[in-house]
């Protein structure tokens, strides 16, 4: 099980910007643990999103307890794998 859940939703506004949101619940740990996870996720996003992210979409990383002490290289490979799976799907913007 990966150390995060990834949600991606196309915005449909014509802007190709790839945005990121990060959240880590208090159930994961105290403030120090949550902030460390968020720093790791921000670095992942800086490194991976420009090349593997979905243009014009909002990406949300939700931290899970299994990601606290997970090796950074493993987190990166899981993030790339999740993004590649999503990129291969045809995701349509829901009608409002």
C-alpha positions as CSV (number, residue, x, y, z in Angstrom):
1,X,0.0,0.0,0.0
2,X,1.5,3.4,-1.0
3,X,2.2,6.1,1.5
4,X,-0.4,8.4,0.0
5,X,-3.7,8.6,-1.9
6,X,-3.6,10.6,-5.2
7,X,-6.6,12.4,-6.5
8,X,-6.6,14.2,-9.9
9,X,-9.3,16.3,-11.3
10,X,-9.2,18.3,-14.6
11,X,-10.2,21.9,-14.1
12,X,-11.6,22.4,-17.6
13,X,-10.6,26.1,-17.6
14,X,-8.2,25.9,-20.5
15,X,-5.2,26.7,-18.3
16,X,-2.4,24.1,-18.7
17,X,-1.1,24.8,-15.1
18,X,-0.5,21.7,-13.0
19,X,-1.6,22.5,-9.4
20,X,-0.9,20.5,-6.2
21,X,-2.7,20.2,-2.9
22,X,-1.3,18.4,0.1
23,X,-3.1,17.2,3.2
24,X,-2.0,15.0,6.1
25,X,-4.5,14.2,8.8
26,X,-3.9,14.4,12.5
27,X,-4.5,10.7,12.6
28,X,-1.1,10.2,10.9
29,X,0.8,11.8,13.8
30,X,1.8,15.0,15.6
31,X,2.6,18.3,13.9
32,X,6.3,17.3,13.4
33,X,5.4,14.1,11.6
34,X,2.7,15.8,9.5
35,X,5.0,18.7,8.5
36,X,7.8,16.3,7.6
37,X,5.4,14.3,5.3
38,X,4.2,17.5,3.7
39,X,7.8,18.7,3.0
40,X,8.5,15.3,1.4
41,X,5.4,15.6,-0.7
42,X,6.2,19.1,-1.8
43,X,9.6,17.9,-3.0
44,X,8.0,15.0,-4.9
45,X,5.7,17.5,-6.6
46,X,8.5,19.8,-7.5
47,X,10.5,16.9,-9.0
48,X,7.8,14.8,-10.7
49,X,4.8,17.0,-11.6
50,X,6.5,19.1,-14.4
51,X,7.2,16.0,-16.4
52,X,4.6,13.4,-15.4
53,X,1.6,15.5,-14.1
54,X,-1.6,16.0,-16.0
55,X,-1.8,19.4,-17.6
56,X,-4.8,21.5,-16.6
57,X,-5.5,19.4,-13.5
58,X,-5.5,19.7,-9.8
59,X,-3.5,17.0,-8.0
60,X,-4.1,16.2,-4.4
61,X,-1.8,14.1,-2.3
62,X,-3.4,12.7,0.9
63,X,-0.8,11.4,3.4
64,X,-1.3,8.0,4.9
65,X,0.4,6.5,8.0
66,X,2.3,4.0,5.9
67,X,4.2,6.9,4.3
68,X,5.8,8.3,7.5
69,X,9.1,6.4,7.3
70,X,8.8,5.2,3.7
71,X,12.0,5.5,1.6
72,X,11.9,8.6,-0.6
73,X,12.9,6.7,-3.7
74,X,10.0,4.3,-3.1
75,X,7.6,7.2,-2.7
76,X,8.8,8.8,-5.9
77,X,8.4,5.5,-7.9
78,X,4.9,5.1,-6.4
79,X,4.0,8.7,-7.3
80,X,5.3,8.3,-10.9
81,X,3.4,5.0,-11.2
82,X,0.1,6.5,-10.0
83,X,0.5,9.5,-12.4
84,X,1.2,7.2,-15.4
85,X,-1.9,5.1,-14.6
86,X,-4.0,8.3,-14.5
87,X,-2.4,9.7,-17.7
88,X,-3.3,6.6,-19.6
89,X,-7.0,7.0,-18.7
90,X,-9.3,9.4,-20.4
91,X,-10.6,11.5,-17.7
92,X,-13.5,13.8,-18.5
93,X,-14.5,16.8,-16.4
94,X,-17.8,16.1,-14.7
95,X,-20.8,18.1,-15.8
96,X,-22.0,20.6,-13.3
